[in-house]
Amino acid sequence: MSRASSQAGMSKEAFWQSGFKGALLDLDGTLFRGRDVIDGAPAFVQVLRSQGVQPVFFTNNSSRTPAQVAAFLRDLGIDAVVDEVATSAQAAAALIRQRVAVAGEPEKALVAFVGGPGLEEALRDEGLEPRRARADELRAEWVNEAAAVAVGLAPEVCYGDLALLARVAHRVGWMVLTNPDRRLPVEDGFMPGNGALGAFVQTASSAELVVTGKPDPSFVDYALRRFGLRREEVVIVGDNVETDVAAGRAAGLATVWVRSGIGGEVDPAHSPAWIVDSVASLLPGD
């Protein structure tokens, strides 16, 4: 067993003997970095399939559609199909659908949102009617009819767009954030992340904030329901201690921390079951 895996006390042989039926796989930093595939990632996904383990491409990125995510992975040589992608946008849309139904809102309820095509498509797929929040529609009639608010990463967003969302969130009393990342790493530092946009809207509206992306365990629960898996038979694999590992731990899953991405420090009292340099370290053999 590798030096990295021995630090967590579990061998790679134990990984493949654990009887997992599903693996929630983080993407950036775990299977690829930027546009570069991480060594061993295509083979790791292939071995999961050969061992009867369902790969789930499990991402906080709400901007891309599942089709875009799957196509990107295939371009890197990683076998992926659309139905195996689970995004925080899809989890957000499912939650909104459930909440507006309980509240007795119309079946095709209006949802004010900012975000990319992934969030818009997810809302439509749930039978909702997404309306992009735009400053020039701040006083439009539909703003008074919207039943929910969804915030996804939107680099082009402006003050007026967020003001519209705040008005709706204040009226309905709650809002959904696809992921809470405060900062978005870039080559020369960082840009404000989705959590920063959500903080603006929540502060102005005083609305209840509901988060659907990692580390919130509700995202894991969404994936378990969708793929018909039980938590005791699922492992989560990711490079971020504060999102991937934390989500797995909060949801009661086995966890693998790969050190091929963001990095960080683990809490010795709550160490992942496996700590490896990359998914290549888990490949059988050697």
C-alpha positions as CSV (number, residue, x, y, z in Angstrom):
1,M,0.0,0.0,0.0
2,S,1.2,3.5,-0.7
3,R,2.6,5.8,1.9
4,A,-0.4,8.2,1.4
5,S,-3.1,5.6,1.9
6,S,-1.4,4.1,5.0
7,Q,-1.7,7.5,6.7
8,A,-5.5,7.0,6.9
9,G,-5.1,3.4,8.0
10,M,-7.0,1.8,5.1
11,S,-5.3,0.1,2.1
12,K,-6.4,0.4,-1.5
13,E,-7.2,-3.4,-1.3
14,A,-9.7,-2.5,1.4
15,F,-11.3,0.1,-0.8
16,W,-12.1,-2.5,-3.5
17,Q,-13.3,-5.0,-0.9
18,S,-15.7,-2.6,0.8
19,G,-18.7,-3.6,-1.3
20,F,-19.4,0.0,-2.5
21,K,-22.2,0.2,-5.0
22,G,-21.8,3.9,-5.7
23,A,-19.0,6.5,-5.8
24,L,-19.7,10.2,-5.7
25,L,-16.8,11.7,-7.6
26,D,-15.8,15.4,-7.3
27,L,-14.5,16.7,-10.6
28,D,-12.0,19.6,-10.6
29,G,-9.0,18.6,-8.6
30,T,-10.0,15.0,-8.4
31,L,-10.5,13.9,-12.1
32,F,-9.0,16.9,-13.8
33,R,-7.3,20.2,-13.1
34,G,-8.4,23.0,-15.4
35,R,-8.3,21.3,-18.8
36,D,-5.7,18.6,-17.9
37,V,-6.8,15.2,-16.9
38,I,-5.3,13.8,-13.7
39,D,-3.2,10.7,-14.3
40,G,-5.2,7.6,-13.6
41,A,-8.6,9.2,-13.6
42,P,-9.9,7.5,-16.8
43,A,-8.7,4.2,-15.6
44,F,-10.2,4.7,-12.1
45,V,-13.6,5.4,-13.5
46,Q,-13.3,2.3,-15.8
47,V,-12.3,0.1,-12.9
48,L,-15.3,1.4,-10.8
49,R,-17.6,0.2,-13.6
50,S,-15.9,-3.1,-13.9
51,Q,-16.3,-3.7,-10.2
52,G,-20.0,-2.9,-10.3
53,V,-19.7,0.6,-8.7
54,Q,-21.9,3.3,-10.1
55,P,-19.8,6.5,-10.8
56,V,-21.7,9.7,-10.0
57,F,-20.0,12.9,-11.3
58,F,-20.8,15.0,-8.3
59,T,-20.2,18.7,-8.8
60,N,-20.9,22.0,-7.1
61,N,-20.6,23.7,-10.4
62,S,-24.1,24.9,-11.2
63,S,-23.2,26.8,-14.4
64,R,-22.7,23.9,-16.8
65,T,-25.5,21.6,-17.9
66,P,-25.1,17.8,-17.3
67,A,-24.6,17.4,-21.0
68,Q,-21.8,19.9,-21.0
69,V,-20.2,18.2,-18.0
70,A,-20.4,14.8,-19.6
71,A,-19.0,16.1,-22.9
72,F,-16.1,17.8,-21.1
73,L,-15.2,14.6,-19.3
74,R,-15.4,12.5,-22.4
75,D,-13.1,15.0,-24.2
76,L,-10.6,14.2,-21.4
77,G,-10.9,10.5,-22.0
78,I,-13.1,9.9,-19.0
79,D,-16.2,7.7,-19.7
80,A,-19.3,9.6,-18.7
81,V,-22.9,9.9,-19.7
82,V,-25.4,12.6,-18.9
83,D,-27.5,10.6,-16.5
84,E,-24.5,10.0,-14.3
85,V,-24.0,13.7,-13.6
86,A,-25.4,15.3,-10.4
87,T,-25.0,19.0,-10.1
88,S,-25.8,21.4,-7.3
89,A,-28.2,23.1,-9.7
90,Q,-30.2,20.0,-10.1
91,A,-30.4,19.6,-6.3
92,A,-31.5,23.2,-6.0
93,A,-34.2,22.8,-8.6
94,A,-35.5,19.6,-6.9
95,L,-35.6,21.4,-3.5
96,I,-37.5,24.4,-5.0
97,R,-40.0,22.1,-6.7
98,Q,-40.7,20.4,-3.4
99,R,-41.0,23.7,-1.4
100,V,-43.3,25.5,-3.9
101,A,-45.5,22.4,-4.1
102,V,-45.9,22.3,-0.3
103,A,-46.7,26.0,-0.3
104,G,-49.5,25.4,-2.9
105,E,-47.9,27.5,-5.6
106,P,-48.8,27.0,-9.3
107,E,-47.3,23.9,-10.9
108,K,-45.2,26.0,-13.2
109,A,-44.1,28.4,-10.5
110,L,-41.9,31.4,-11.4
111,V,-38.4,31.3,-10.1
112,A,-36.2,34.4,-10.1
113,F,-32.6,33.4,-10.6
114,V,-29.1,34.4,-11.5
115,G,-26.6,31.8,-12.8
116,G,-25.6,29.8,-15.9
117,P,-27.4,27.5,-18.3
118,G,-27.0,24.6,-15.9
119,L,-29.2,26.3,-13.3
120,E,-31.8,27.5,-15.9
121,E,-32.0,24.0,-17.5
122,A,-32.4,22.3,-14.1
123,L,-35.3,24.6,-13.1
124,R,-37.0,23.9,-16.4
125,D,-36.5,20.2,-16.0
126,E,-38.3,20.3,-12.7
127,G,-41.3,21.9,-14.4
128,L,-40.6,25.4,-13.0
129,E,-40.4,28.7,-15.0
130,P,-37.0,30.3,-14.5
131,R,-36.7,34.1,-15.0
132,R,-33.3,35.7,-15.1
133,A,-33.2,38.6,-12.7
134,R,-32.3,41.8,-14.6
135,A,-32.0,45.3,-13.2
136,D,-34.3,46.7,-15.9
137,E,-37.1,44.5,-14.7
138,L,-36.9,45.4,-11.1
139,R,-40.4,46.7,-11.1
140,A,-41.9,44.3,-13.6
141,E,-45.2,42.6,-12.6
142,W,-43.6,39.1,-12.7
143,V,-41.3,40.1,-9.8
144,N,-44.4,40.2,-7.5
145,E,-45.5,36.8,-8.8
146,A,-42.2,34.9,-8.4
147,A,-42.4,32.0,-5.9
148,A,-38.7,31.4,-5.2
149,V,-35.2,32.6,-5.6
150,A,-32.1,30.7,-6.8
151,V,-28.6,32.0,-6.8
152,G,-25.9,30.4,-8.9
153,L,-22.5,31.8,-9.9
154,A,-23.0,34.7,-12.3
155,P,-19.9,36.7,-13.0
156,E,-21.8,39.2,-15.1
157,V,-24.3,40.0,-12.4
158,C,-24.9,43.6,-11.4
159,Y,-26.3,45.5,-8.3
160,G,-29.8,45.8,-9.8
161,D,-30.0,42.1,-10.6
162,L,-29.3,41.2,-7.0
163,A,-31.7,43.9,-5.8
164,L,-34.5,42.1,-7.7
165,L,-33.6,38.8,-6.1
166,A,-33.5,40.4,-2.7
167,R,-37.0,41.8,-3.2
168,V,-38.4,38.4,-4.1
169,A,-36.5,36.6,-1.3
170,H,-37.7,39.1,1.3
171,R,-41.3,38.6,0.2
172,V,-41.2,34.7,0.1
173,G,-39.0,34.4,3.1
174,W,-36.4,32.0,1.8
175,M,-33.8,31.6,-1.0
176,V,-31.7,28.8,-2.4
177,L,-27.9,29.0,-3.0
178,T,-26.4,26.3,-5.2
179,N,-23.1,26.4,-3.4
180,P,-21.6,28.4,-0.5
181,D,-18.0,29.0,-1.9
182,R,-17.0,32.5,-0.9
183,R,-14.0,32.7,-3.2
184,L,-13.3,31.3,-6.7
185,P,-9.6,30.5,-7.2
186,V,-8.0,32.0,-10.4
187,E,-4.4,32.1,-11.6
188,D,-3.5,35.4,-9.9
189,G,-5.6,35.1,-6.7
190,F,-9.3,34.8,-6.4
191,M,-12.7,36.2,-7.5
192,P,-15.8,36.4,-5.3
193,G,-17.6,33.1,-5.4
194,N,-21.2,32.1,-5.3
195,G,-21.4,32.4,-1.6
196,A,-20.5,36.1,-1.8
197,L,-23.5,36.7,-4.2
198,G,-25.8,34.8,-1.9
199,A,-24.5,36.8,1.1
200,F,-25.5,40.0,-0.6
201,V,-29.0,38.8,-1.3
202,Q,-29.5,37.2,2.1
203,T,-28.2,40.2,4.0
204,A,-30.5,42.6,2.1
205,S,-33.6,40.3,2.3
206,S,-33.1,38.6,5.8
207,A,-34.5,35.5,4.0
208,E,-33.8,32.0,5.2
209,L,-30.8,30.7,3.3
210,V,-31.0,27.1,2.0
211,V,-27.8,25.7,0.5
212,T,-27.8,22.7,-1.8
213,G,-24.2,22.2,-2.7
214,K,-21.3,20.6,-0.8
215,P,-20.6,20.6,2.1
216,D,-24.4,20.5,2.8
217,P,-25.4,16.8,3.3
218,S,-28.7,17.5,1.5
219,F,-26.8,17.3,-1.8
220,V,-25.6,13.8,-0.9
221,D,-29.2,12.9,0.1
222,Y,-30.4,14.1,-3.4
223,A,-27.8,11.9,-5.1
224,L,-28.7,8.8,-3.0
225,R,-32.4,9.2,-3.8
226,R,-31.8,9.8,-7.4
227,F,-29.5,6.8,-7.9
228,G,-31.3,4.5,-5.5
229,L,-28.3,4.0,-3.2
230,R,-28.0,3.5,0.5
231,R,-25.4,5.7,2.4
232,E,-23.6,2.6,3.8
233,E,-22.8,1.5,0.3
234,V,-21.5,4.8,-1.1
235,V,-18.1,6.5,-1.0
236,I,-17.3,10.1,-1.8
237,V,-14.0,11.0,-3.4
238,G,-12.7,14.6,-3.5
239,D,-9.8,16.9,-3.1
240,N,-11.4,19.5,-0.8
241,V,-11.5,18.8,2.9
242,E,-14.0,21.6,3.5
243,T,-16.6,20.6,0.9
244,D,-16.1,17.0,-0.3
245,V,-14.9,15.3,2.9
246,A,-17.1,17.4,5.1
247,A,-20.2,16.6,3.0
248,G,-19.4,12.9,3.1
249,R,-18.8,13.0,6.9
250,A,-22.0,14.9,7.5
251,A,-24.0,12.5,5.4
252,G,-22.4,9.4,7.0
253,L,-20.5,8.2,3.9
254,A,-17.1,6.6,3.6
255,T,-14.6,9.3,2.4
256,V,-11.5,9.5,0.3
257,W,-9.4,12.6,0.3
258,V,-7.2,13.0,-2.8
259,R,-4.3,15.4,-2.6
260,S,-4.3,16.2,-6.3
261,G,-6.2,19.4,-6.0
262,I,-6.9,22.1,-3.4
263,G,-5.2,20.4,-0.5
264,G,-5.7,21.5,3.0
265,E,-5.4,19.9,6.5
266,V,-7.6,17.2,7.9
267,D,-8.9,17.0,11.4
268,P,-7.0,14.0,13.0
269,A,-10.2,13.3,15.0
270,H,-12.3,13.0,11.8
271,S,-9.8,11.7,9.3
272,P,-11.1,10.3,5.9
273,A,-11.0,6.6,5.6
274,W,-8.4,6.9,2.8
275,I,-5.9,9.7,2.1
276,V,-4.2,9.3,-1.2
277,D,-2.1,11.4,-3.6
278,S,-4.6,10.9,-6.4
279,V,-7.2,8.4,-7.7
280,A,-4.3,6.6,-9.4
281,S,-3.2,5.6,-5.9
282,L,-6.3,3.5,-5.6
283,L,-5.9,1.6,-8.8
284,P,-5.6,-2.2,-8.3
285,G,-2.1,-3.7,-8.7
286,D,1.4,-2.5,-7.9
